[in-house]
């Protein structure tokens, strides 16, 4: 029988992810939700999980579960349906964004974060917009229709990039400050994270 051992690093990482997720959940309650919807924290959450969780179940699982729960809450409170046409492409994009962080952010630096953020948003733009092709009547289901969809998505992806950078700076910055102050939060002290 294995004994449960409290891991402060995992608790702090999860607390930061949950705190930022709460901002995402509160966003639909805003009067200008449609204007700020793509200024979202989900890209930053994917990067944060991929960068800081060594364990793949936690790296992919925690961010995906929080995305799912916040999507369900947003669907219930805003009246938007959750299982919209092509919804799974968004989740595939999210998994790939976590993978981008795992591959690029071997050591957390401003440069590795910026590179991963830009690449993750690019992945989101290319993959998640495949799902938009499934909305009836928006775009013709051809390569030309997909290119037109990508072009129309540029303003939304720009906001998504800004959100990823802003929330990412808060998340990564907060954890790095805590890690500097409390060395027990370093990975070497908690290798199972």
N, C-alpha and C positions, 0 to 999 in steps of 0.2 A: 504494500500500500504506500503510495507516494504522499509525501507531506506537502501541503500547500505552503509556499513561501511567498511572502509579500515582496513585490518588486516595485520599488518607488519609481523607477524609470518608466515602466509600462503604465503605471497609474498617472504620472504627469503627462506622458504623451497622449494617453486617451483623454485626459481632462482637457488638454488644449484642443484636441479634435472635437470633442463634444461642445466646448464653449463656442468655437467658430461655427459649428453646425447649428447651434441655437440662433445665431445671427441669420443663417440661411432660412431657418424655419420661420423667423419673425418677419422676413422680407415681404411675404405676401400680404401681411397686415398693413403694409405701407400704402398710402394713397397713390404713389407713383411706381407701383410694383412693375408695371410693364416696361418702364424706362430703365429700371435698375435690375431687372431679372437676370440679365447676363453678367452683371458685375457680381459674380458669384464666387463663393469660397470653395466650390467643389474641386477645382483644379489644384488649389493650394492643399486641400486635404489629401488628395491623391499623392501629390509630391511629398508631403510631410510623412505620410504612412510609408511610402516606398523608401524614403531616405533614412528614417530612424528605426523602423522595425526590422531587425535582422531575420526574425522568424517570418516566413512567407505567409503563414496562416493569419498572422496579425497584420502584416503589411498590406495584404489585399483584403482580409476579412473585416477589420475594424472600419476602414473607410467605406467599403461596399455596404456594410450593414447600416452605417449612419446615412449614406446616400439613399438607401432604400427606405429607411424610416422617415427621413425628412421628405422624400418624394411622396410617400403615403400621406404624411401630415399636410403637405402643401396641396395635394389633390383633394383632400377632405375639406380643407379650409377655404380654398380658392375656387372650387367648383370645376377646376380642370381635371380631366380624367387621368388616372395614373397609367393604365395600359393603353396608351395612345399608339397609333400605328408606328411601327419601327422603333419602339422604346428601347428594345434590347441593344440597338446600335450605340445608344448613349452609354449603356453599361459596359459594352465591349470597349468603347473609347476610354472609359474610366479605368478599366483593368490595364489597358495599354499605357495610360498615363502613370499609373503606379509603377509599371515595368520600366518606363522611361526614367523615373527617379532612381529605381534600384540600379539601373545600368550607368547612369550619368553621375549621380551624387554619391560617389564613393567616400568623399570627404566633403563635409558641408563648408562651402565657401560662397561668397557672393557670386563669383563667376559660374560655379557649378549650378547654383540655384537658378541664375538667369538663363543659362543654356537649357536646363531641364524645363523651365517654365515655358520658354519659347517653343521648344520641341513638343512639349505636352499639349500646348494650345493648338499647334499645327496638327498633331494627331487627332485631337478632339474635332477640329474643323473638318478634316478629311473623313473621319470615320463616323462621327455622330450625324453628319449631314446626309449620310446614306439613308438614315431613318426618315429624314424629311421627305425623301422620294416616295415614301409609303403613304403620305397624307393625300387622300383623294383630291385630284384637281389642282394641286399646287404646281407641280412640275411634271412634264412628260417623263415617263420612266425610260429615258435613253441617256447616253453619255452626254449629249448636248444639254439635256434637262438637268443632269447632275452638275455640269459646269455652271449653268445658269444659277442653280441653287447655291453653289459655293460662292459665286460672286455676290449674291444677295445676302449671304451670311457674314460677309466681311465686317460690317459695323457691329454685329453681335459678337463676333469672335474678338474684335478689338476690345470690347467691354469685358469679355471673358479673360483676355490677357491682363487687362488692368486689375481685375478682381483677383486673378491668380497671383499677380505680383504683390498687390497690397496685402491681401490676407496671408500670403506666403511669408512676406517680410515680418508680419506680426507673429505668425506661428513659429517660424524658424528663429527669429530674433528672440522671442520669449524663451524658447527652450535653450538656446545657446547662452543666454544670460543666466538662466537657472543652472545650467550645466557648469558654467564657469564658477558660480558661487557655491554649488554643491557637487563636488567631483564624483560623489557616489552615483550621480545620474549618467556618468559616462558609460559607454558600451562595454569597456574593459571590466568595469565593476559589475556589470549585469549581462554577461555573455548570452544568456538565453532569450533576450528580448527579441 
